Amino acid sequence: MAQELLWTFGEAVGEVALIPGQDGIFEIHVGNHPVWSRQADGGFPDLKELKQRIRDQVLPHIDLGHSDFRVDQ
């Protein structure tokens, strides 16, 4: 997952870091902005949704190609 995010967003993200936590915490932040919280969002994100949320924070103008495609559109 980290490699895919770095490939998709390149220098806009810069790095992906894992920071150990306690009590089952799983959160993803872009800078100080929360993007995903296991507790608030329920479980773990799929790559498509995670890429959309990160894109909305760092490069809202880019098209993610197939990751932006939704069956219900």
C-alpha positions in Angstrom: 0.0 0.0 0.0 2.8 2.4 0.9 4.5 1.8 -2.4 1.3 2.5 -4.4 0.8 5.8 -2.5 4.3 6.9 -3.2 4.0 5.9 -6.9 0.7 7.7 -7.2 1.5 10.9 -5.4 5.3 11.1 -5.7 6.9 14.2 -4.2 3.5 15.5 -3.1 3.6 12.9 -0.3 7.3 12.5 0.1 7.3 9.7 2.6 5.1 7.1 4.3 5.9 6.4 7.9 4.6 3.8 10.3 4.5 4.9 13.9 3.7 2.3 16.6 0.6 2.9 18.7 -1.4 1.1 21.4 -4.9 -0.2 21.8 -5.5 -1.0 18.1 -5.1 2.5 16.9 -4.8 2.8 13.1 -4.9 6.3 11.7 -3.6 7.9 8.5 -2.7 11.5 8.4 -1.4 13.8 5.7 0.6 16.3 7.7 -1.7 17.3 10.5 -4.9 16.4 8.6 -6.6 13.1 9.5 -7.4 11.1 6.4 -8.5 7.8 8.0 -9.3 6.5 11.5 -10.0 2.9 12.1 -12.3 3.9 15.0 -14.2 6.7 13.2 -14.3 5.1 9.7 -14.7 1.5 10.8 -11.9 -0.8 10.0 -9.2 -0.4 7.4 -9.5 1.5 4.1 -9.4 -0.1 0.7 -6.7 1.4 -1.5 -9.1 3.2 -3.8 -10.8 5.1 -1.1 -7.5 5.9 0.7 -6.0 7.3 -2.6 -9.1 9.5 -3.1 -8.9 10.9 0.4 -5.2 11.6 0.2 -5.6 13.1 -3.3 -8.3 15.4 -1.9 -5.7 16.7 0.7 -2.6 17.0 -1.4 -3.6 17.3 -5.1 -7.3 17.8 -5.4 -7.1 18.7 -9.1 -5.6 15.4 -10.3 -7.5 12.6 -11.8 -6.8 9.2 -10.3 -8.0 7.3 -13.5 -9.5 4.0 -12.6 -9.4 4.8 -8.9 -12.0 7.6 -9.5 -14.4 5.4 -11.4 -17.5 4.4 -9.5 -20.0 1.8 -10.7 -23.0 3.9 -9.5 -22.1 6.9 -11.8 
